[in-house]
Amino acid sequence: MLFISHDLAVVNFLCDRAYVMKARGKTWNKAELMHF
């Protein structure tokens, strides 16, 4: 159970990161993304 819970936590973390990057991509322009 510990490993399964850990894997789910990692997946949720990665999904959250991807969501944040998408949200930032919508507000930032490509020049800022390239600089980042």
C-alpha positions as CSV (number, residue, x, y, z in Angstrom):
1,M,0.0,0.0,0.0
2,L,2.9,2.3,0.8
3,F,4.4,2.0,-2.7
4,I,1.0,2.5,-4.4
5,S,0.3,5.6,-2.3
6,H,3.7,6.9,-3.1
7,D,3.3,6.3,-6.8
8,L,-0.1,8.1,-6.8
9,A,1.4,11.0,-4.9
10,V,4.2,11.3,-7.5
11,V,1.6,11.1,-10.4
12,N,-0.5,13.7,-8.7
13,F,2.5,16.0,-8.2
14,L,3.6,15.6,-11.9
15,C,0.0,16.3,-13.1
16,D,-0.1,19.4,-10.9
17,R,3.2,20.6,-12.3
18,A,1.9,20.0,-15.9
19,Y,-1.3,21.9,-15.1
20,V,0.7,24.8,-13.6
21,M,3.0,25.0,-16.6
22,K,-0.1,25.0,-18.9
23,A,-1.7,27.7,-16.9
24,R,1.5,29.8,-17.1
25,G,1.8,29.1,-20.8
26,K,-1.6,30.6,-21.4
27,T,-0.7,33.8,-19.6
28,W,3.0,34.1,-20.6
29,N,4.1,34.8,-24.2
30,K,6.6,32.6,-26.0
31,A,9.5,35.0,-25.4
32,E,9.0,34.7,-21.6
33,L,8.7,31.0,-21.8
34,M,12.0,30.7,-23.8
35,H,13.7,33.0,-21.3
36,F,12.3,30.8,-18.4
